[in-house]
């Protein structure tokens, strides 16, 4: 293995992560003071979040380096980082949101996350349901299936913890691949072939309600994985026109479901107030346990979530362009467009891409709903699609 390859994410099992805490970083007093000063400046400006630029949240170099080190770590050995010590107990909810967004201006380009095209999400129990048509996990208190989010790095800032539960669980998809290669090598090509997945209503109105994506990528140098069985099952349930899962595909999904929650592969961590968890979505999967909340609204579990495209991201397989929009290393990609993209967001993402020196192309659907309908009709007729 070359020195460059060694610095990329590597497979790991739970015990290895427990024994080596190099992926955990803690802010110094000076770094925290830099965030405080930038927040005070931004509060005086009172600009809308999408209008903000780095100059509106003037982090000193020492604080910038701390954020950069955390982002860089997601692209290295473990594929994850926990940055501790943000003073969330000093801040109101809106101050926390402003500080978090201001810091994101130094980390990457935020992506929209749901059908409402929101670019910063509140992860808390809002009475939602998870395993229903269109259900999402972030607004429920349910335990979640292992999955990857639709971006280079998912960032969770913990503002309030639950009364009990809500444990974060992380698995190395590289280690899963190695285990499947050992146990069932015949399933590797199955996982590298396209599956149909439901958008759960988060697509742009011009897009079909489902997309094709392999669970394991086929890039010749960089491994990537993406799976969320709930969305694969939803596609089978809601769209009778798409191909049915084969016996081999079901076997592959069942084997993943067996491996992911096991003590050997699954590492559990309890996020604390002021923790920022960063996960590389191509080499880790994550879930959480159910949680019980406090009655007092001011004490209820609350995390703020960003989906980020980052400058140091890896290239993706060419076939993943249908979902991610751009597969070039370090490009602005990912997210789900939803149905409420605004001109303000479009201006933000282009401006922020320039600030981060990231390749950027204005979004357009790789395949439209009409084109997908034609493709499905062709496959149903038995003809070979073009």
Buried (B, 14 or more C-beta within 10 A) or exposed (E): EEEEEEEBBBBBBBEBBEEEEEBBBEBEEEBBBBBBBBBEBBEEEEEEBBEBEBEBBBBBEEBBBBBBEBBEBBBBBBBBBBBBBBBBEEBEBEBBBBBBBBBBBBBBBBBBBBBEBBBBBBBBBEEBEBEEEBBBBBBBBBBBBBBBBBBBBBBBBBBBBBBEBBBBBBBBBBBBBBBBEEEBEEBEEBBBBEBBBBBBBBBBEEBBBBBBBBBBBBBEEBBBBBBBBBBBBBBBEBBEEBBEBEEBBEBBBEBBEEBBEEEEBBBBBEBEBBBBBBBBBBBBBBBBBBBEBBEEEEEBBBBBBBBBBBBBBBBBBEBBBBBBBBBBBBBBBBBBBBEEBEEEBEEBBBBBBEBBEBBBEEBEBBBBBEBBEBBBEEBEEEEEEE
